[in-house]
Amino acid sequence: MTKILSFVGRSNSGKTTIIENVVPILKNHGLNVLVVKHAKQFEIDREGKDSYRIFRSGADVVIASNDKTAFIGRLPDDLDFICEVFGRFYDLIITEGFGRACKDRIVVLNCPRELSDYNCGRIIAVVADFNVDGYVSLRKNDYGGIAKIIIDWFHS
């Protein structure tokens, strides 16, 4: 069964850096990982490319090569829906953002008072450059420790 873990925190708190450094450790432990990142707006394709033209025609597009596959579609940004569609292919889905989705979470903080913004869902750890009483606290550059917390949570 696929498990979902959210990384939440303010912009520029270090979520992406932590995720990009923890994912290889998780993969080395045999986990097949998908990261779902929330963004207000984005463009993944380039004007003039065939896939861009097809998407602009109204169709959703899958671009596939020998080593990569990308989906460009008009799906809702509903996390449960996205996880339902893609989850069967992965052991672990890590989300970045989606703070209002009440999933188990790791909260990444720049200052202690931000913690109250992220009390929806079960907090399995707080990652910051300071300790937070009452929670498992890890430093932002402790990628091995963060990965261990995730692996322990995954197997619980």
C-alpha positions as CSV (number, residue, x, y, z in Angstrom):
1,M,0.0,0.0,0.0
2,T,1.3,3.4,-0.9
3,K,2.0,5.8,2.0
4,I,1.9,9.6,1.7
5,L,4.1,12.0,3.7
6,S,4.0,15.7,3.4
7,F,6.8,18.2,3.8
8,V,5.3,21.5,4.8
9,G,6.8,24.9,5.7
10,R,7.0,28.4,4.4
11,S,8.6,29.3,1.1
12,N,12.4,29.2,1.3
13,S,12.4,27.1,4.4
14,G,14.5,24.4,2.7
15,K,11.9,21.8,1.9
16,T,13.1,21.1,-1.7
17,T,16.8,20.9,-0.6
18,I,15.9,18.4,2.1
19,I,13.7,16.3,-0.3
20,E,16.3,16.2,-3.0
21,N,18.9,15.0,-0.5
22,V,16.7,12.5,1.3
23,V,15.2,10.8,-1.8
24,P,18.4,9.0,-2.9
25,I,18.7,7.6,0.6
26,L,15.2,6.3,0.5
27,K,15.7,4.8,-2.9
28,N,18.9,3.1,-1.6
29,H,16.6,1.5,1.0
30,G,14.4,0.0,-1.8
31,L,11.6,2.5,-1.8
32,N,10.1,3.6,-5.1
33,V,9.4,7.3,-4.5
34,L,7.1,9.9,-6.2
35,V,7.3,13.6,-5.2
36,V,4.3,15.7,-5.8
37,K,5.1,19.4,-5.6
38,H,2.4,22.1,-5.3
39,A,2.9,25.2,-7.4
40,K,0.6,28.2,-8.1
41,Q,1.4,28.1,-11.8
42,F,4.0,26.5,-14.0
43,E,5.0,25.7,-17.6
44,I,6.7,22.4,-18.3
45,D,6.7,22.5,-22.0
46,R,8.0,24.9,-24.6
47,E,6.1,26.8,-27.3
48,G,6.5,25.2,-30.7
49,K,7.3,21.7,-29.5
50,D,4.9,19.0,-30.7
51,S,3.7,18.1,-27.2
52,Y,3.0,21.8,-26.5
53,R,0.9,22.1,-29.6
54,I,-1.0,18.9,-28.8
55,F,-1.7,20.1,-25.2
56,R,-2.9,23.5,-26.5
57,S,-5.3,21.6,-28.8
58,G,-7.1,20.3,-25.7
59,A,-5.6,16.9,-25.2
60,D,-3.6,15.7,-22.1
61,V,-0.2,14.5,-23.2
62,V,2.3,11.8,-22.1
63,I,5.8,12.3,-23.4
64,A,7.8,9.1,-23.2
65,S,11.5,8.3,-24.0
66,N,13.8,5.5,-23.1
67,D,14.6,6.9,-19.7
68,K,11.8,9.4,-18.8
69,T,8.1,9.8,-18.9
70,A,6.2,13.0,-18.3
71,F,2.4,13.6,-18.0
72,I,1.0,17.1,-18.8
73,G,-2.6,17.2,-18.0
74,R,-5.5,19.2,-16.7
75,L,-6.0,17.3,-13.5
76,P,-7.3,19.1,-10.4
77,D,-4.7,20.0,-7.8
78,D,-6.5,17.8,-5.3
79,L,-3.8,15.7,-3.5
80,D,-6.0,12.7,-2.9
81,F,-7.0,12.5,-6.5
82,I,-3.4,12.8,-7.7
83,C,-2.3,10.1,-5.2
84,E,-5.1,7.8,-6.4
85,V,-4.1,8.2,-10.0
86,F,-0.4,7.8,-9.6
87,G,-0.1,6.0,-6.3
88,R,-0.3,2.4,-7.5
89,F,3.1,2.8,-9.1
90,Y,5.0,3.9,-5.9
91,D,5.7,2.8,-2.4
92,L,6.0,6.3,-1.0
93,I,4.5,9.6,-2.2
94,I,6.3,12.7,-0.7
95,T,4.4,15.9,-1.1
96,E,5.9,19.3,-1.0
97,G,3.4,22.0,-0.1
98,F,-0.2,20.9,0.2
99,G,-0.2,22.3,3.8
100,R,-4.0,22.1,4.0
101,A,-4.1,18.4,3.2
102,C,-4.1,16.7,6.6
103,K,-1.5,14.0,5.9
104,D,1.3,12.8,8.2
105,R,4.0,15.4,7.9
106,I,7.4,16.7,8.5
107,V,7.4,20.4,9.3
108,V,10.3,22.5,8.1
109,L,10.7,25.7,10.1
110,N,12.6,28.9,10.0
111,C,11.4,30.1,13.4
112,P,9.4,28.4,16.2
113,R,6.2,30.5,15.9
114,E,5.6,29.0,12.4
115,L,4.8,25.6,13.9
116,S,1.2,26.6,14.7
117,D,0.5,27.1,11.0
118,Y,1.0,23.4,10.3
119,N,-1.1,21.6,13.0
120,C,-3.3,19.7,10.5
121,G,-2.2,16.1,10.3
122,R,0.2,14.1,12.5
123,I,3.6,15.7,12.8
124,I,6.2,12.9,12.7
125,A,9.2,15.3,13.0
126,V,10.2,19.0,13.0
127,V,13.2,20.0,10.9
128,A,14.8,23.3,11.9
129,D,18.0,24.8,13.1
130,F,16.7,24.8,16.7
131,N,15.0,22.2,18.9
132,V,11.2,22.2,19.3
133,D,10.0,20.7,22.6
134,G,7.5,17.9,22.3
135,Y,8.5,16.8,18.8
136,V,11.3,14.7,17.2
137,S,13.6,17.5,16.1
138,L,16.3,17.3,13.4
139,R,18.6,19.8,11.8
140,K,18.0,20.8,8.2
141,N,21.2,19.2,7.0
142,D,20.7,15.9,8.8
143,Y,19.6,14.1,5.7
144,G,20.5,10.6,7.1
145,G,18.5,11.3,10.3
146,I,15.5,12.6,8.3
147,A,15.6,9.6,6.0
148,K,15.7,7.3,9.1
149,I,12.6,8.9,10.5
150,I,10.8,8.5,7.2
151,I,11.9,4.8,6.9
152,D,10.8,4.1,10.4
153,W,7.5,5.8,9.8
154,F,7.0,4.0,6.5
155,H,7.5,0.6,8.2
156,S,5.2,1.4,11.2
